């Protein structure tokens, strides 16, 4: 598995690619922690620092974060349980600049009492921003936990609410 790390407005961005496509996009403040997190996520995989082509993909992700309206059409290798995949598919349909609640998502997958499980699937999402778990909020409209930090969630939502991006 190849990976590369770049710096953007939200800190360090790690992108990992398997033979099938992008399988991880992580955000953080410490590149070493992101690399360790990648190794923990894929413990049986040999990690190789990316080449120039993958660094261009990192730049694409950074550009997408800065201007979400441009879109980000990358080949993805989405790995998760069938439940997680169902949740993530619904998340990918939340329009730019919109949000949904955990309960909304649980209803859309046909399990109206599974809001906590939906939150767990959001927390397990390995593809930050391209599977937009940052668009999921509490029923009262407040922001809740975000794997990459609530501050990043708030910043992503602000960027997305500015449709001129």
N, CA, C and O of each residue as an XYZ file, in Angstrom:
660
protein
N       0.853     -1.167      0.000
C       0.000      0.000      0.000
C       0.899      1.230      0.000
O       1.848      1.327      0.778
N       0.583      2.157     -0.880
C       1.335      3.389     -0.981
C       0.631      4.490     -0.194
O      -0.597      4.511     -0.105
N       1.410      5.399      0.372
C       0.821      6.532      1.053
C       1.702      7.766      0.855
O       2.899      7.672      0.581
N       1.064      8.915      1.005
C       1.780     10.187      0.945
C       1.085     11.155      1.893
O      -0.097     11.004      2.200
N       1.831     12.144      2.348
C       1.315     13.120      3.299
C       1.605     14.526      2.774
O       2.695     14.805      2.275
N       0.615     15.396      2.896
C       0.778     16.795      2.530
C       0.217     17.677      3.620
O      -0.374     17.191      4.584
N       0.399     18.960      3.469
C      -0.111     19.934      4.436
C      -1.171     20.796      3.778
O      -0.989     21.282      2.661
N      -2.282     20.982      4.481
C      -3.362     21.819      3.990
C      -3.860     22.731      5.085
O      -3.250     22.830      6.150
N      -4.955     23.389      4.827
C      -5.511     24.339      5.795
C      -5.990     23.665      7.081
O      -6.124     24.321      8.114
N      -6.246     22.357      7.019
C      -6.714     21.639      8.208
C      -5.608     20.807      8.855
O      -5.884     19.968      9.712
N      -4.366     21.034      8.452
C      -3.248     20.288      9.017
C      -2.713     19.273      8.038
O      -2.850     19.420      6.824
N      -2.099     18.235      8.587
C      -1.525     17.180      7.759
C      -2.642     16.314      7.173
O      -3.626     16.005      7.844
N      -2.466     15.932      5.909
C      -3.423     15.074      5.216
C      -2.660     13.857      4.702
O      -1.734     13.997      3.903
N      -3.039     12.677      5.150
C      -2.441     11.430      4.682
C      -3.415     10.765      3.728
O      -4.605     10.658      4.025
N      -2.920     10.319      2.589
C      -3.726      9.580      1.622
C      -3.021      8.260      1.361
O      -1.822      8.234      1.079
N      -3.769      7.160      1.454
C      -3.225      5.830      1.171
C      -4.003      5.204      0.030
O      -5.213      5.386     -0.103
N      -3.257      4.444     -0.807
C      -3.857      3.851     -2.000
C      -3.493      2.381     -2.087
O      -2.332      1.992     -1.965
N      -4.520      1.583     -2.302
C      -4.318      0.163     -2.572
C      -4.348     -0.033     -4.083
O      -4.400      0.940     -4.835
N      -4.316     -1.262     -4.523
C      -4.427     -1.544     -5.955
C      -5.794     -1.128     -6.497
O      -5.918     -0.811     -7.680
N      -6.826     -1.125     -5.638
C      -8.190     -0.808     -6.070
C      -8.498      0.691     -6.067
O      -9.348      1.144     -6.833
N      -7.825      1.458     -5.223
C      -8.107      2.880     -5.129
C      -7.715      3.449     -3.785
O      -7.006      2.807     -3.010
N      -8.177      4.654     -3.511
C      -7.875      5.334     -2.256
C      -8.619      4.615     -1.130
O      -9.841      4.473     -1.171
N      -7.870      4.168     -0.130
C      -8.487      3.406      0.969
C      -8.412      4.155      2.297
O      -9.018      3.726      3.278
N      -7.684      5.259      2.344
C      -7.612      6.028      3.588
C      -7.277      7.476      3.283
O      -6.413      7.775      2.458
N      -7.978      8.363      3.965
C      -7.642      9.782      4.008
C      -7.774     10.181      5.470
O      -8.869     10.184      6.031
N      -6.655     10.514      6.069
C      -6.617     10.886      7.478
C      -6.175     12.333      7.598
O      -5.415     12.834      6.770
N      -6.661     13.002      8.642
C      -6.254     14.374      8.938
C      -5.726     14.443     10.362
O      -6.213     13.735     11.243
N      -4.741     15.288     10.588
C      -4.219     15.442     11.929
C      -3.179     16.520     12.008
O      -2.947     17.260     11.052
N      -2.552     16.601     13.164
C      -1.527     17.603     13.402
C      -0.124     17.019     13.325
O       0.850     17.753     13.155
N      -0.020     15.711     13.448
C       1.278     15.061     13.552
C       1.386     13.973     12.483
O       0.628     13.004     12.503
N       2.317     14.131     11.561
C       2.451     13.165     10.462
C       2.853     11.780     10.964
O       2.431     10.767     10.407
N       3.659     11.742     12.002
C       4.073     10.454     12.558
C       2.875      9.694     13.132
O       2.752      8.484     12.945
N       1.990     10.417     13.835
C       0.777      9.785     14.379
C      -0.123      9.280     13.250
O      -0.708      8.203     13.362
N      -0.235     10.046     12.171
C      -1.053      9.604     11.039
C      -0.495      8.326     10.431
O      -1.251      7.419     10.084
N       0.814      8.252     10.303
C       1.447      7.053      9.754
C       1.210      5.853     10.665
O       0.909      4.759     10.188
N       1.346      6.056     11.969
C       1.074      4.970     12.926
C      -0.392      4.538     12.847
O      -0.706      3.348     12.898
N      -1.270      5.515     12.724
C      -2.694      5.213     12.613
C      -2.968      4.376     11.357
O      -3.774      3.446     11.390
N      -2.303      4.708     10.265
C      -2.460      3.933      9.029
C      -1.982      2.503      9.233
O      -2.647      1.559      8.805
N      -0.841      2.334      9.879
C      -0.319      0.986     10.140
C      -1.265      0.204     11.045
O      -1.451     -0.998     10.853
N      -1.865      0.871     12.028
C      -2.831      0.211     12.906
C      -4.085     -0.195     12.136
O      -4.655     -1.257     12.387
N      -4.508      0.641     11.207
C      -5.716      0.363     10.419
C      -5.515     -0.817      9.469
O      -6.434     -1.603      9.236
N      -4.308     -0.929      8.927
C      -3.975     -1.991      7.970
C      -2.734     -2.742      8.463
O      -1.673     -2.644      7.848
N      -2.857     -3.493      9.570
C      -1.683     -4.076     10.230
C      -0.910     -5.103      9.398
O       0.287     -5.285      9.623
N      -1.547     -5.767      8.462
C      -0.866     -6.804      7.690
C      -0.362     -6.291      6.347
O       0.075     -7.067      5.498
N      -0.427     -4.983      6.168
C      -0.053     -4.378      4.893
C       1.312     -3.731      4.996
O       1.626     -3.069      5.985
N       2.118     -3.928      3.971
C       3.420     -3.256      3.892
C       3.193     -1.857      3.337
O       2.644     -1.699      2.247
N       3.611     -0.849      4.079
C       3.417      0.539      3.666
C       4.658      1.060      2.952
O       5.789      0.843      3.385
N       4.411      1.753      1.846
C       5.495      2.325      1.058
C       5.186      3.795      0.830
O       4.085      4.147      0.406
N       6.157      4.649      1.111
C       5.983      6.074      0.857
C       5.637      6.313     -0.595
O       6.185      5.671     -1.492
N       4.720      7.243     -0.820
C       4.165      7.461     -2.146
C       5.125      8.053     -3.155
O       6.173      8.601     -2.815
N       4.736      7.925     -4.378
C       5.491      8.510     -5.474
C       4.846      9.836     -5.884
O       3.895     10.295     -5.251
N       5.366     10.436     -6.934
C       4.876     11.745     -7.368
C       3.397     11.693     -7.745
O       2.659     12.645     -7.490
N       2.963     10.593     -8.347
C       1.564     10.453     -8.746
C       0.637     10.513     -7.520
O      -0.399     11.176     -7.562
N       1.006      9.827     -6.437
C       0.183      9.840     -5.225
C       0.244     11.215     -4.553
O      -0.742     11.657     -3.964
N       1.369     11.879     -4.637
C       1.457     13.229     -4.085
C       0.495     14.168     -4.807
O      -0.029     15.102     -4.201
N       0.260     13.929     -6.097
C      -0.726     14.714     -6.849
C      -2.132     14.439     -6.324
O      -2.971     15.339     -6.290
N      -2.393     13.193     -5.912
C      -3.695     12.853     -5.333
C      -3.866     13.585     -4.002
O      -4.949     14.093     -3.713
N      -2.819     13.644     -3.200
C      -2.875     14.386     -1.946
C      -3.215     15.851     -2.242
O      -4.044     16.447     -1.554
N      -2.586     16.421     -3.249
C      -2.869     17.809     -3.636
C      -4.329     17.968     -4.062
O      -4.953     18.987     -3.766
N      -4.872     16.967     -4.753
C      -6.281     16.995     -5.155
C      -7.186     17.026     -3.929
O      -8.156     17.784     -3.891
N      -6.876     16.209     -2.927
C      -7.669     16.166     -1.690
C      -7.561     17.503     -0.955
O      -8.565     18.017     -0.462
N      -6.368     18.063     -0.878
C      -6.173     19.351     -0.212
C      -6.961     20.437     -0.943
O      -7.586     21.285     -0.306
N      -6.933     20.415     -2.272
C      -7.708     21.383     -3.061
C      -9.203     21.214     -2.826
O      -9.938     22.198     -2.738
N      -9.651     19.969     -2.724
C     -11.066     19.676     -2.475
C     -11.505     20.216     -1.119
O     -12.610     20.742     -0.986
N     -10.647     20.088     -0.119
C     -10.970     20.618      1.212
C     -11.109     22.134      1.144
O     -12.033     22.702      1.725
N     -10.201     22.781      0.444
C     -10.212     24.243      0.346
C     -11.379     24.757     -0.480
O     -11.923     25.821     -0.185
N     -11.773     24.008     -1.519
C     -12.859     24.425     -2.416
C     -13.734     23.209     -2.718
O     -13.633     22.621     -3.794
N     -14.598     22.829     -1.763
C     -15.372     21.594     -1.899
C     -16.290     21.543     -3.120
O     -16.641     20.454     -3.574
N     -16.677     22.675     -3.651
C     -17.591     22.652     -4.798
C     -16.940     22.113     -6.066
O     -17.639     21.772     -7.020
N     -15.602     22.029     -6.091
C     -14.928     21.491     -7.273
C     -15.104     19.976     -7.370
O     -14.924     19.394     -8.439
N     -15.456     19.340     -6.254
C     -15.642     17.898     -6.246
C     -14.321     17.162     -6.114
O     -13.245     17.755     -6.195
N     -14.427     15.872     -5.911
C     -13.240     15.032     -5.724
C     -13.581     13.633     -6.223
O     -14.063     12.792     -5.465
N     -13.330     13.400     -7.484
C     -13.692     12.130     -8.112
C     -12.473     11.220     -8.184
O     -11.775     11.178     -9.196
N     -12.228     10.496     -7.102
C     -11.098      9.584     -7.038
C     -11.606      8.143     -6.982
O     -12.685      7.897     -6.443
N     -10.862      7.199     -7.520
C     -11.244      5.797     -7.350
C     -11.060      5.408     -5.881
O      -9.997      5.630     -5.300
N     -12.096      4.832     -5.293
C     -12.059      4.504     -3.865
C     -12.042      3.000     -3.632
O     -12.636      2.235     -4.391
N     -11.367      2.596     -2.592
C     -11.369      1.228     -2.085
C     -11.965      1.326     -0.683
O     -11.241      1.477      0.300
N     -13.299      1.237     -0.603
C     -14.012      1.450      0.651
C     -14.099      0.129      1.410
O     -14.761     -0.811      0.969
N     -13.428      0.069      2.548
C     -13.357     -1.153      3.351
C     -14.083     -0.948      4.673
O     -13.759     -0.040      5.439
N     -15.059     -1.795      4.929
C     -15.799     -1.726      6.180
C     -16.816     -2.845      6.219
O     -16.979     -3.587      5.250
N     -17.498     -2.960      7.341
C     -18.549     -3.962      7.461
C     -19.697     -3.588      6.531
O     -19.743     -2.471      6.017
N     -20.604     -4.502      6.316
C     -21.744     -4.182      5.445
C     -22.573     -3.047      6.053
O     -23.079     -2.200      5.317
N     -22.722     -3.015      7.383
C     -23.444     -1.922      8.027
C     -22.731     -0.591      7.792
O     -23.362      0.396      7.412
N     -21.425     -0.565      8.017
C     -20.663      0.663      7.798
C     -20.809      1.127      6.351
O     -21.003      2.315      6.091
N     -20.715      0.203      5.430
C     -20.812      0.567      4.018
C     -22.185      1.160      3.696
O     -22.286      2.095      2.902
N     -23.234      0.622      4.306
C     -24.580      1.184      4.095
C     -24.648      2.616      4.605
O     -25.189      3.497      3.937
N     -24.095      2.843      5.792
C     -24.081      4.187      6.369
C     -23.262      5.115      5.471
O     -23.712      6.213      5.143
N     -22.089      4.691      5.081
C     -21.200      5.547      4.290
C     -21.813      5.880      2.933
O     -21.596      6.973      2.410
N     -22.566      4.961      2.363
C     -23.226      5.242      1.083
C     -24.260      6.359      1.249
O     -24.368      7.236      0.393
N     -25.009      6.327      2.335
C     -25.980      7.394      2.602
C     -25.256      8.722      2.841
O     -25.703      9.768      2.372
N     -24.148      8.677      3.564
C     -23.392      9.907      3.826
C     -22.918     10.543      2.524
O     -22.917     11.767      2.397
N     -22.524      9.739      1.577
C     -22.021     10.271      0.300
C     -23.113     10.965     -0.509
O     -22.822     11.680     -1.468
N     -24.365     10.755     -0.122
C     -25.490     11.380     -0.826
C     -25.955     12.674     -0.170
O     -26.840     13.348     -0.699
N     -25.369     13.035      0.983
C     -25.730     14.300      1.628
C     -25.139     15.420      0.771
O     -23.926     15.463      0.568
N     -25.972     16.317      0.273
C     -25.470     17.372     -0.612
C     -24.495     18.326      0.086
O     -24.576     18.573      1.290
N     -23.590     18.840     -0.708
C     -22.649     19.856     -0.244
C     -23.425     21.007      0.396
O     -24.403     21.491     -0.173
N     -22.994     21.440      1.571
C     -23.652     22.541      2.262
C     -24.831     22.109      3.112
O     -25.470     22.946      3.750
N     -25.130     20.822      3.133
C     -26.249     20.292      3.922
C     -25.720     19.415      5.045
O     -24.567     18.982      5.031
N     -26.583     19.164      6.014
C     -26.262     18.237      7.093
C     -27.430     17.290      7.301
O     -28.532     17.521      6.801
N     -27.178     16.235      8.037
C     -28.210     15.283      8.430
C     -27.901     14.856      9.858
O     -26.764     14.973     10.314
N     -28.899     14.369     10.552
C     -28.669     13.883     11.916
C     -28.377     12.390     11.880
O     -28.641     11.710     10.889
N     -27.829     11.900     12.977
C     -27.576     10.465     13.093
C     -28.885      9.696     12.945
O     -28.910      8.624     12.341
N     -29.974     10.240     13.495
C     -31.288      9.606     13.368
C     -31.755      9.612     11.927
O     -32.305      8.616     11.457
N     -31.547     10.725     11.204
C     -31.898     10.768      9.778
C     -31.222      9.627      9.025
O     -31.852      8.937      8.224
N     -29.936      9.440      9.293
C     -29.167      8.405      8.593
C     -29.691      7.028      8.969
O     -29.848      6.164      8.106
N     -29.961      6.819     10.251
C     -30.439      5.498     10.677
C     -31.787      5.170     10.030
O     -32.046      4.020      9.676
N     -32.637      6.179      9.880
C     -33.921      5.960      9.204
C     -33.713      5.627      7.726
O     -34.399      4.766      7.174
N     -32.766      6.311      7.095
C     -32.522      6.078      5.671
C     -31.987      4.686      5.387
O     -32.190      4.162      4.292
N     -31.312      4.082      6.345
C     -30.832      2.713      6.128
C     -31.825      1.670      6.644
O     -31.543      0.472      6.633
N     -32.995      2.142      7.097
C     -34.042      1.231      7.529
C     -33.915      0.733      8.949
O     -34.563     -0.246      9.320
N     -33.092      1.388      9.754
C     -32.903      0.997     11.148
C     -33.071      2.238     12.035
O     -32.085      2.778     12.535
N     -34.312      2.690     12.232
C     -34.553      3.976     12.895
C     -34.025      4.091     14.324
O     -33.888      5.203     14.833
N     -33.730      2.984     14.975
C     -33.226      3.035     16.349
C     -31.715      2.841     16.421
O     -31.170      2.603     17.499
N     -31.044      2.939     15.290
C     -29.612      2.651     15.240
C     -28.739      3.900     15.178
O     -27.639      3.855     14.628
N     -29.212      5.006     15.731
C     -28.452      6.259     15.657
C     -27.061      6.128     16.277
O     -26.091      6.670     15.747
N     -26.962      5.416     17.388
C     -25.640      5.239     18.023
C     -24.722      4.398     17.158
O     -23.524      4.667     17.072
N     -25.278      3.381     16.517
C     -24.475      2.554     15.614
C     -24.024      3.371     14.407
O     -22.918      3.179     13.901
N     -24.877      4.280     13.947
C     -24.503      5.180     12.853
C     -23.329      6.050     13.297
O     -22.386      6.255     12.533
N     -23.382      6.557     14.517
C     -22.276      7.360     15.040
C     -20.991      6.540     15.068
O     -19.914      7.054     14.768
N     -21.106      5.269     15.428
C     -19.942      4.386     15.428
C     -19.384      4.181     14.024
O     -18.167      4.144     13.838
N     -20.265      4.047     13.040
C     -19.817      3.903     11.651
C     -19.125      5.181     11.185
O     -18.130      5.124     10.462
N     -19.649      6.325     11.595
C     -19.004      7.598     11.249
C     -17.602      7.658     11.860
O     -16.652      8.082     11.202
N     -17.480      7.238     13.099
C     -16.185      7.262     13.775
C     -15.179      6.310     13.136
O     -13.972      6.536     13.216
N     -15.670      5.252     12.505
C     -14.792      4.264     11.868
C     -14.437      4.617     10.423
O     -13.652      3.910      9.790
N     -14.999      5.688      9.905
C     -14.789      6.079      8.514
C     -13.312      6.364      8.234
O     -12.737      7.270      8.836
N     -12.688      5.598      7.325
C     -11.275      5.828      7.021
C     -11.035      6.850      5.913
O      -9.887      7.169      5.602
N     -12.105      7.363      5.317
C     -11.968      8.252      4.161
C     -12.540      9.640      4.471
O     -13.613     10.017      4.000
N     -11.783     10.378      5.278
C     -12.212     11.732      5.653
C     -12.530     12.545      4.409
O     -11.878     12.386      3.377
N     -13.482     13.375      4.496
C     -14.003     14.326      3.512
C     -14.656     13.686      2.292
O     -15.679     14.200      1.841
N     -14.131     12.596      1.726
C     -14.800     12.003      0.568
C     -15.998     11.156      0.983
O     -16.941     10.994      0.209
N     -15.967     10.622      2.186
C     -17.167     10.093      2.838
C     -17.447     11.105      3.946
O     -16.824     11.059      5.007
N     -18.386     12.018      3.700
C     -18.514     13.217      4.531
C     -19.229     13.017      5.868
O     -20.327     13.534      6.075
N     -18.608     12.272      6.762
C     -19.207     12.096      8.086
C     -19.241     13.418      8.855
O     -19.956     13.536      9.850
N     -18.475     14.408      8.404
C     -18.521     15.723      9.057
C     -19.875     16.402      8.845
O     -20.188     17.369      9.539
N     -20.679     15.917      7.907
C     -22.002     16.506      7.646
C     -23.087     15.938      8.559
O     -24.257     16.300      8.430
N     -22.709     15.057      9.476
C     -23.688     14.467     10.386
C     -23.607     15.201     11.726
O     -22.535     15.349     12.312
N     -24.772     15.655     12.190
C     -24.858     16.449     13.418
C     -25.863     15.821     14.378
O     -26.570     14.876     14.026
N     -25.914     16.351     15.575
C     -26.885     15.879     16.565
C     -28.285     16.349     16.200
O     -28.457     17.272     15.404
N     -29.272     15.708     16.785
C     -30.680     16.061     16.538
C     -31.001     17.500     16.924
O     -31.893     18.117     16.342
N     -30.269     18.039     17.913
C     -30.513     19.428     18.322
C     -29.765     20.438     17.449
O     -29.817     21.641     17.704
N     -29.072     19.948     16.424
C     -28.355     20.820     15.503
C     -26.925     21.128     15.912
O     -26.196     21.796     15.178
N     -26.524     20.650     17.071
C     -25.159     20.928     17.523
C     -24.169     19.939     16.905
O     -24.541     18.859     16.446
N     -22.907     20.342     16.910
C     -21.850     19.471     16.409
C     -21.474     18.488     17.498
O     -21.404     18.837     18.677
N     -21.238     17.280     17.095
C     -20.795     16.268     18.056
C     -19.394     15.844     17.660
O     -18.785     16.423     16.760
N     -18.896     14.837     18.337
C     -17.551     14.370     18.094
C     -17.254     14.099     16.626
O     -18.139     13.739     15.849
N     -16.013     14.276     16.275
C     -15.551     14.021     14.919
C     -14.169     13.401     15.045
O     -13.307     13.922     15.753
N     -13.968     12.312     14.373
C     -12.729     11.559     14.488
C     -11.495     12.434     14.321
O     -10.468     12.177     14.949
N     -11.577     13.448     13.498
C     -10.425     14.300     13.198
C     -10.478     15.614     13.977
O      -9.696     16.526     13.708
N     -11.395     15.715     14.938
C     -11.504     16.903     15.778
C     -12.705     17.762     15.410
O     -12.945     18.035     14.234
N     -13.453     18.183     16.413
C     -14.657     18.984     16.191
C     -14.311     20.308     15.505
O     -15.109     20.828     14.725
N     -13.126     20.853     15.791
C     -12.717     22.105     15.135
C     -12.629     21.901     13.619
O     -13.059     22.761     12.850
N     -12.076     20.773     13.194
C     -11.996     20.486     11.755
C     -13.396     20.306     11.168
O     -13.669     20.758     10.056
N     -14.270     19.651     11.909
C     -15.648     19.457     11.447
C     -16.307     20.816     11.208
O     -16.932     21.043     10.172
N     -16.159     21.702     12.169
C     -16.747     23.031     12.047
C     -16.167     23.774     10.843
O     -16.901     24.427     10.102
N     -14.864     23.674     10.652
C     -14.227     24.361      9.522
C     -14.694     23.782      8.184
O     -14.934     24.530      7.236
N     -14.824     22.460      8.103
C     -15.305     21.828      6.868
C     -16.719     22.289      6.537
O     -17.023     22.600      5.385
N     -17.577     22.332      7.545
C     -18.956     22.775      7.315
C     -19.009     24.235      6.881
O     -19.822     24.606      6.035
N     -18.141     25.061      7.461
C     -18.093     26.478      7.039
C     -17.623     26.585      5.593
O     -18.196     27.348      4.816
N     -16.601     25.841      5.223
C     -16.121     25.860      3.837
C     -17.213     25.416      2.866
O     -17.372     25.986      1.786
N     -17.955     24.396      3.266
C     -19.005     23.859      2.394
C     -20.220     24.767      2.304
O     -20.936     24.757      1.303
N     -20.452     25.550      3.349
C     -21.616     26.438      3.319
C     -21.376     27.636      2.410
O     -22.320     28.317      2.011
N     -20.120     27.891      2.086
C     -19.767     28.961      1.159
C     -19.741     28.375     -0.243
O     -18.690     27.944     -0.717
N     -20.881     28.356     -0.904
C     -21.059     27.677     -2.196
C     -20.227     28.288     -3.325
O     -20.099     27.673     -4.384
N     -19.661     29.475     -3.129
C     -18.844     30.075     -4.185
C     -17.514     29.391     -4.310
O     -16.808     29.600     -5.296
N     -17.148     28.581     -3.341
C     -15.851     27.868     -3.390
C     -15.685     27.143     -4.687
O     -14.662     26.493     -4.904
